Amino acid sequence: MTEVHHNPDSWEGWYWGATHHWGGSMRVGQSETYGTVEDCLKEAEMVVFWSSNPESNSGAYGALEGTIRRQWLKEAGIKLVHIDPYYNDSIQLLGGKWIAPRPTSSPALAIAIAYVWMTEGTYDKKYIETRTHGFEKWRDYVLGVSDGIPKSPEWQESETGVPASDVRALAREWASKKTYLGAGAWGNGHGGACRNATGIQWARTMVCLIAMQGLGKPGVNMGNLQWGTPLDFNFYFPGYAEGGMSGDYSHTAMGVTLYQRMPQLPSINTNTQVIPRMQLPEAIIDGKAEGYVWNGSSIEAQFQKITYPKPGFSPVHMLWKYGGSLIASMPNSSRYINMFRHPNLEFLVSQNIWLQGDTEFADIILPACTNFERYDISEWAGLGGYAHHGEQQLNHRVITFQHKCIEPLGESKSDFWIFQKICERLGLAAYFTEGVGELGWVKRQFDGSDLPKHISWKEFIRKGYFVVPTEKEEQRAPLSWNWFYEGRKKDVPEPMPLPSDYSEEYLKGLQTQSGKIEFDCESLKRFDPLSEDRPPIAKYQRPAESPNAKGYEDFPLQLISPHPRFSFHTQMDGKDSFLNDIPDHRVLVDGYYYWVLRIHPEDAKTRGIRENDLVRLYNARGSVVCAAKVTHRMLRGVVHSYGSSGVYDPVGEPGKSTDRGGCVNLLSSSKSQIGKAHSMGASCCQIEVERWNAGEVTMPAEEEKRKAVAA
Amino acid sequence: MKKWNLIVDVVKCTNCNLCTLANQDEHVDNTFEGYSAPMPRHGHRWIDIRSNERGSGPVMDVAYLPVMCQHCDDAPCMKAAKNGAVTKRDDGIVHIDPVKAKGQKAIADACPYGAVRWNEELQLPQHWFFDAHLLDRGWKEPRCVTVCATGALKSVKVTDEEMAAIKSREGLRELQPELATKPRVHYKNLDRYTHEFVGGTVVNTVNGVTDCVADAKVRLERSGAVVGEAVTDAYGEFKIDGLKPDSGRYGIVIEVAGRVAKRLDVDLKKSVYVGRVELAA
């Protein structure tokens, strides 16, 4: 069996970029998070939210638990700055200064802030000297010593559209106040600008900026109060990334903690051939694909190239599609539709709860039941693995027993049941189930955790949940990065990096070769010192797909497509759910619920578009119909539509006609952010928008164009 | 006699829609004998969230306004009802009897807030009835309040005298006081919905370098009188709020270090961002 190998989709810039500066490979290049809620509220005087909209993204797993903490920010009079081309939901609720750079230009803005600090001497020089490596080389780039271009606030104006005066004001206020940097939805990374074409550049500059202000000093850290609550981290319950069965400790985080507590038979797939997910259609249709691996065990693990087909292995004939929707969530996703329909893919199985997107292309559909129709156990926001202690976005740790409310409806069955039946036919049922049923596996997970020390199995089932008691104050996790700032050994409760990754001594310094924050990345110098798209120091380069760029003259608008606010990926959208009635989610026009496009009033006016008009978003890759919301919340020249509609509804031939379900990823680019990576840069692309007449089915002129560009 | 009231803080509403969704979860497909018939799956938002955008980037704001049955003490729907289909409970809640109200579209049409919905299939007027079925079983709050994460919705059960004191202490207002329906839903920070602002950015260019001007005093004048004041922040931005829409001409006076540095006029219709005001120009 060949694995479809994921790119680090919501973390791209941090994994491929930031990790070379400060390590953290086992957090996908993101920052530590412990103790930051208390430190931020006590010590910080300002928080910069950069491409960070926690009120919309809810930490992906944390519902509105973080909201009250951010309301405290407001009550405490802590200054807030929001950097986002969209006047986002967090600005709306919390207020503060709104700075709106054009999408993909944030690295230029960041470098210009560093320029002000360097020229005015307003950075932590002692920290730079003792805790960082290679600053001089980056300084020479920023000041223009090495290339003759000073990266001043005036320099960045033409890239970002942000007035130089705003950049200077921000740089000065930031330097004069103890400031938290909330980058991405989680504040320590994840989502936002790390997923566009300059995401790697952006994440790298974020590390450089916070390093210049002394990361780890009280009041100077990464975060937006989404993570970092004080909880009892000594209590063990496995996160979802730790797997739970089949002994798969190489593709899950099981080896971190769970395997020792819950031994299992290794029914794991041993085949090492993989296909990079973003090139899956090319792998099937053209028979070959290339990428780089997502493996967080060390900084250098990502330098390993993946090639398909792998020598000595069989090409793929059949695809088992388990959950999700590639059409909605993968870039330039007509490619996947073409793959589903291509003769090289001889057999497609779809195991899914919903008849959505991809499911309908399957030869065999295995209808899985919902979580209301089967037993399970889990901790809310307990992610484990790359998001170790993910529960620290909540105010309490809550572990729930998931009762089966009803028997599975229709022909649907639980995933466990489906796999068990398949294994029976393979003669592997006993090996797979280990003689235990679904509820038995739940009990094994219960027994493997610290729950039995506090509550009996029967009482847990009766009550349905367990709230982990608050930790004693003296056991509270220390503040992240403070150990590094003060020169102590690492003392935060995360088991990473692994011992072999310390250069000097176990727990001393960072995972980087120098053990310091590296402005001039030694790992990149070893791997590819002359790389132009990922040089050893963080530089700004405008992406090939940008306004007025060659080949995109007909598509002047930048479409940003962030994670949706009201649905989660494709979950909860479509399916006749209540969300259809939220006018910021879908709009009812002539009996059909359309996905929403946000557009600036001037951009709407020049195109004759009014509120709730049906509009067609198009470029050479595809065509999608949405309902227009005309709003000053958009920067001019930028339009906004959430990235993963749960409905794919082509008006003509699938993959070759306009979609009125709202899958805007039909328009995004599948180009990797940099050559030697497998990194999505799809959250921003160039498009044009026009009013749509419901009768229009095909676009012959555009078909011609698509053939010509064939991007 | 203690009665129910709902307090809505407009500044704290962030359009998460949890109140609306919880209400749908409670009422779609569910009948509560003596209280209500099922809510239609789509098309009814018994708790509707309206929005108001003011100004333009970078100085703008967006306010959300949850609107539901106002549980008026002098309710137009009660007057429009026949057979005593709409009654006022002792605890202040307006009750629409799901049996007696059948076929009475006039009840829905009578609501000046648009908060009584007409269920075409069941031929019934329907509204957010404060989850009286839950309160009567001992719940302390209706579901919309239990799910509100920001504190934008708060329910209080107090005497009318106590409520009057809360209203004046917290500056609560009625949605449309001109209707004089004596609503039991009260709004805080309603200015964000009913009033306008004037905003701008003060900058100064010296030796070819433009910088934001912080701590400039900005006065808004009308017929010689000062009607509003603000001090610019680190980004040179100011915002003077609480102005009436379409209120005509104002003078903006910008003072730096005790001296008038700039004057300009604005004709206020809706909230306006006057742009970057260059002192050197």
Interface residues (C-beta under 8 A of the other chain):
Chain A: E55 A63 L64 E65 T67 I68 Q71 Y87 D89 Q92 L93 G95 K97 W98 I99 A100 P163 A164 S165 D166 R168 A169 L170 R172 E173 F566 D576 F578 L579 N580 D581 I582 D584 L588 T631 H632 R633 L635
Chain B: K12 T14 N15 C16 N17 L18 T20 L21 Q24 D25 V28 R41 H42 G43 H44 R45 E53 G55 S56 G57 P58 M60 D61 V62 A149 T150 G151 V203 T210 D211 C212 A214 D233 A234 Y235 G236 E237 R276
